[in-house]
Amino acid sequence: MTAFIFDVDGTLAETERYGHRVAFNRAFAEAELNWYWSESLYGELLSISGGKERIGHYMTHHLPDYTPPDHLDEFVQELHVAKNRHYRQLLQEGKIPLRPGVKRVIMEAYQAGIQLAIATTSALENTIVLIETQFGTDAYFKLIAAGDVVPEKKPAPDIYDYVLEQLNISANYCLVFEDSQSGLAAATQANLKTVITFNDYTAHQNFSDAVLVLNHLGEPDYPFTVYRGHGFVNQTYFDLTLAHSLFNS
């Protein structure tokens, strides 16, 4: 077991519901647009990877009477920049905590000499702000692969192929942590074993390719629930012992 690779949004923290969605709505209001993404609508839009792509999809499929501006790409880019500014403000205010077990597992892995990496479609600056806010530094992670560093976003495997290449390691010795079917598909195509910690937005997605499906990573005093992979689990929270058992299966 050489490396743990983490997705960010929905995996490290509940960034979608309480972060990105809120930030999008603040950006829309700031631009004097009468757009509002409810929790249910945002759940639908999450099937589209990438913030700029999500805005474009929304305009095309949810605003049939909307006349887009002449410089559409520039308009979308400006909205996305404003959204990221609001998102980072939410992070810095401490309004988006890590999910259960995340910090403990990352620190245990780091102390055990396991390489840590990030593979996300989120913007690099957003990812670094989240990590630095929660961990005090991004030095625990050997690689942070984020944003547009690869041409195709999840469910394409590009981001995971990139991480493996940059770390110069084999997929056989890595474990991925994801929260969505799209992320699982990307990792699976890169031949990576994946642990899913789903959230309210992704709970009903297909995770049949995952080696383990949990509602969260758990803590000694806050047990997880296992939804797939019961044969590996004789404890109530994720740790390195459980991770090793996944590799030895």
N, C-alpha and C positions, 0 to 999 in steps of 0.2 A: 504494500500500500504506500504509494509515493505522493499522491496529491489529492486534495479535496477542491473541487471547482464549484463555486456558488453562483447561481442566478441572484439577482437583486430584488426586483420589484415583486412583492408577494412572497418571496422566499426569505430574504434577510429580514424584511420588515413589511408591515401592511401599508406599503407606499401607494398602492393604487387608490383605494377607497378614501384614505385620509390625507393623501399627499397629492398625487398627480391630478385626480379628479377635481379636488378643491382648487388647485393651482390653475387648471384650465379655466374653470368658471371665473376665477378672479381676473385672468387675462382677458376673457371675453367681455366682462363688465368694464374693464379698463379701456378696452377698444370700443366701448359703446355698442356692443353687439347684444342683441336680445337672445343669445344662445345660453342654454343651461343644460348641463349633463347631469341627470339624476343618477342615483346609484344603479338603478336597473338599466338605464340606457348605457351607462359607462361599462357595465358588465357585458353588453353586446359589443361595444366598440373594442373591448380588449381582444377580440378575435383578430384584430388588425395590429400587427407589430410595428411599433414606432410612433412617436407623437405626431410628427408632421403627416405621416401616412394616415393616422387616425382622423386628423382634422380634414384632410382631403376626402376620406371616405364619408365622413359626416356630411360634408357639403353636398356630395354627389347623391347620397342615398336618403338623407333625412331633411334636406332643404330644397324641395323641387321648385319652389318659386324664387329661390335666392339667385341673384345675379352676381357672380363673382367679380372682383376687381380685375382690371386689365393686367396688372402685374401679379398674377396669382401666386407664383412661387415665392415672390418677395413678401407678399401679404401673409402667407402661411408661415414663412420663416420668422417674420416679426412676431406673430402670435406665439410661436413656439419659444422664441427667446424670452418673451414676457412671461410665459407659463413657467419656464425654468427658473426665472428670477423669483417668482412667487413660491415655487417648490422649494428652492434653497432656503428661503426665509422660513417656511414651515419646519424644515429640518433643523435649522439653527435655533428655532424656538423650542425644540424638543417635543414637537407634537406628533412625531412618527417614531415610536419605540421599536426596538428589535422584537422579532417573534420569540416565543419561548424556546429556550435551549440553544439559540443561535450563538450567543456570545460565549457560552460555556464550551460548546463543541469546537468553535474556532480557536479558543485559547488552549484547549487540551491538545488539539492537533498541532498547533504551532509549537507548543512546548515539547511535543513528541518528535519534532523534526519533520512533520508532514508539510509539504509545500501547499500553500493556499493561493487560489486564483479566483478571479471574478470573470464571468462570461455573461454579459448583459447587453440588451439593445438600448438601455438608458444612456443618456449623455454622460460623458466621462466626468465632467465637473460635478454633475448631480451625484454620481456614484461616490466620488471622493468626499464630497461634503457629508453624505450619509455616514460613510466609514469613519471619517475623522471626528464627526460629532459623537458617534457611539463608542469608538475605540480610542480616541485621542490621537491616533496616527493611522496612516495607511501602510505602515512599514511591515505589518503582519502578512500582507499579501505580496507575493513575489511578482504577480502580474495582475493588472486590472485591464481587461479587454472590454471596451465599452463603445457604445454609439455606432459611428459609421466606420469603424476600423476594418470591417469586412463588407463586401458588396451586397450580400444577401443576408437578411435578418432571419431569426427563427421563424418558422420551423426548419429552415435550411441549416445544415450542420456547420456552416462556415466559421462561426464564432468559436465553436469547440475545436474544429480543425486548427484554427489559428492558435488557440491556447496550447494545444498539444505540441504544435510546431515550435512555438516560442519557448516553451519549457523544455523542449527536447525530451519528452517522455512518451511512453506507450499508453494507449487507452486502457490496456489490461491492468494497469496499476493505479487507476484513478477512480474516484467516486464523485458523481455529480449530485448536487442538491437543486431541485427545481420545484415549481409549484403548479405548472400548467402543462396541458397536452402539447402545446406548441414547443415549449422548452424540452419536454421529454422526447419529442420527435427529433429535435435537433441533436440532442445528446445521443440518442439511439442510433441515428445515422452515422455518428462519429464513433460508434462501437463502444460507448461508455455506459457503465452501470449507473443507474440513477435512482436516488431516493426522492420520493415526492412528499412534500409537506403542503397539502392543498389548503386553500382558504375558501371563504364563502363564494367567491367568484368562480372558482375552478372545481369545486367539490364534485360536480356531476360529470366531469370530463372523463375520457377514457385513459386509464393509466395502466393498461394491461402489460405494457413493456417495462414497467418499473420493477426493480427488485424488491422495493419496500414502499408502501404507501401509508403515510401517517397524517394525522391532523396537525401535528407540530412535533418538534424534536423532544419536547418534554423537559422536565426538571425533576430532581429527586423528590420534591414535594408537589409536583404538578405533572402527573403521568400523561403520556400520550395514549392515543387509541390507534390500534393497528387495523388497517383496512385491507391490506394485501401483504403477504410475506410472513404470515403468522409462524411459520416453521423456524424462522430465524430468531424469534423474539422470546426471551425468557426474563425480560426486565421491563421497566416502565419508562425509561428515558434513553435517548440515543447517546452513545459514547463510543470510544475507540474499540472497545471489546465487541460491540454490536457491529461496528464497521468492518472489523476483521472477519466476523462470521459471514458477512455478505460476500467477501472475497473467497472464502474457503468453501462456498457452496458449490 
